Amino acid sequence: MFVFIPLFTIFILLAGGYFAKRIGVLKQKQARTFLDFAIIFALPCLIFDKAYHLNFDFSLIIFIFIGLFSCILAAFFAILIGKVFHFSKVTLVSMFLLSCFGNTIFVGMPIVAGIFNDPQFSAEVIFYDALATTLPISLFGPFILSLGNGEKVSLLANVKKILSFPPFLALLFGFLCKLITLPEFIFSPIRLFGASA
């Protein structure tokens, strides 16, 4: 029963967005504004707060590697199934990416926050998402996609994009700011923005 409330909340939010789009309340150009707000303001605030308050434990790195390994294993199983059914190269690339990486932050955070009231778990989800999902897909995703369309991809350009990506900068600054003590009142507006993610 304790999983029901976070899942119900996610379902209602998704259904509300779908309904608003269906009846014309939200236009396609407005969706870009919401996405930009989430990526540039809300998500970085959430990540900065959680990264700063994370009580780092080495076992977390082990869990991240286990999660990353299981994602890669799932991707190779998807490729194997695709090869058995003789799917096209483009379909195989799509299957690899879709089975390897997931939306662990937007779906995972509400579930973890609903099940565990300890904010440490939310911080660990942020850290896991950054190292096991966001960074690998940002670095390797374009190369994997290029296998399907034959375009050249620059590793340097991808690294530059990652280093200027607001959620990654928030993670980096969150960990760097752990070296100093920030007053808690600073986090009140940050948490307000972060809660909208």
C-alpha positions, 0 to 999 in steps of 0.5 A: 500500500505504501507504494500506491501513493507515489505511483498514484501521484505520478499517474495523476500528474502524467494524466493531468498533463496528457488531459491538458494537452488533449483539450488544448490548454497546453500548446506544444510551444509551452511544453518546451518552456516547462521542460526548460524550467525543469532542466535549467532551474528546478532539477539543478536546485533539487540536485544541488540540495541533495548532493550537498546534504548527501552522507557519502558512503562507499557502498553507494559506489558499489550499488551504482556499479551494480545498477550500471552493470544490470542496465548494460546486461539488459541492453545486451539481452535486448540486442540478442533478442533483436538479432534473433528476430532480425531487426534492422540496425536502427531498431537494434540501436533504439532497443539498446538505448531504451533497455539500458537507460531509464528515467530514474530521476523523474519517476524514481524520486517520487517513489523513493520519497514516498516509500522512505521518508529519509532525505538521504535516500532521495540524495542517493537516487540523485547520485545514482542517476547522475553516475549510472544513467545521466553521464553514461547516456550523455557520453555514450548515447550519441556514439551508439545513435551514430551506429544507426545513422552513420554520422560522426560524433565528437567526444570533445563536443559531448564532454563540453555539453555535459560540463555546461549541462545545468543538472551536472553543474548542480551536482558538481557545485553541490559536492564542492560546497560540501567543503564549506558550511552553507547556512540552512536558510539558503536552502529554503528557496532552493528546495522550493524550486527543487520541489517543482521538479 
